[in-house]
Amino acid sequence: MKLSSISKLGLVLIVLLIVNKYYVVIEAAPVTASSNKEAYVTLLYGDEFVLGVRVLGKSIRDTKTSREMVVLVSDGVSAYAKKLLQADGWIVTPISLLQNPNQVRPTRFWGVYTKLKIFNMTDYKKVVYLDADTIVVKNIDDLFKCGKFCANLKHSERLNSGVMVVEPSAELFNDMVSKVTTLYSYTGGDQGFLNTYYAGFESARVFNPEISAEVVNSKPVPEMERLSTLYNADVGLYMLANKWMVDEKELRVIHYTLGPLKPWDWWTSWLLKPVDVWQVIETSVLDAATIGIWLRNGRFWPLLPLQCLVFGMYSFVFKYFCDYSSLSPYLCDGFRGYSLKYGQHG
């Protein structure tokens, strides 16, 4: 009888162990499931591009996507800017910069190799990377059907790293990092490195979202695929031809590539028609907080001397006519009141 009781106790313990093991497996499942997540990703090195990231985020949200949005931020991004981005729906992820190993390069390219860290975002099955000077004008969730690496060709046979689809892998990332000092970069930055790393990219097949699912299920996943210009429409090329090289109604992503002529600088809308599209979205996110960051980073100050000159000439002309001509006294009185008001309080 006593032995029987012990046997029953042992049986109960065995059952409990089995149940506990099964429970742990069930609890662990969501952790492995995280590798099935997909996300849109961008990079931010400092506050200067905060407005760009905010507009990009709004453009992505407007497409009604269900994917996460992740912004990788370096130490140069202020805590205040991070709060703004979190309020916009971005997952703010701090990262350290990867130093550019190239001695001959533009000064502004010091930390651009940091972009390689998107290849190490192994919490996600697939990520769509977008530069902070891009906007999404139509849903691009179909890009998550891309293979292991997808990008767009620019300037003949070279790929542009401003829009990429990446299947993250720690092994791939480590291999890239091990080669940054040995592989040639024609730009002195990440884009040149990636062109060398993905040799033969210009011969890769063109990505077609209609057949990608079938290909993935029946054949090996392609190492590289080329994206249509629809997914990375270059404003620089638009400027040369004064029109898009593809059907404007089918555009997915616009990329404002013209160096210092960024869409958040208000005067660029006078030069480039596509900036209007960006600035329409800007009006919905522009607030006092963003303007404060924008001013602190000097986007306003380059024009300050010109503005002072214009206001000075304006004041001189009115003063001259008011003092030495028969200009309407009502207009002069109004101007003097304006000058007094803003001279004391402006």
Buried (B, 14 or more C-beta within 10 A) or exposed (E): EEEEEEEEEEEEEEEEEEEEEEEEEEEEEEEEEEEEBBBBBBBBBBBBBBBBBBBBBBBBBBBEBEBBBBBBBBEEBBEBBBEBBEEBEBEBEEBEBBEBBBEEBEEEBBBBBBBBBBBBBBBBBBBBBBBBBBBBBBEBBBBBBBBBBBBBBBEEEBBBBBBBBBBBBEEBBEEBBEEBEEBEBEBBBBBBBBBBBBEEBBEBEEBEBEEBEEBBEEEEEBEBBBBBBBBBBBBBBBBEEEEBEBEEEEBBBBBBBBEEBBBBBEEBBEEBEBBEBBBEBBEEBBEEBBEEBBEBBEBBEEEEEEEEEEEEEEBEEBBEBBEEEEBEEEEBEEBEEEBEEEEEEE
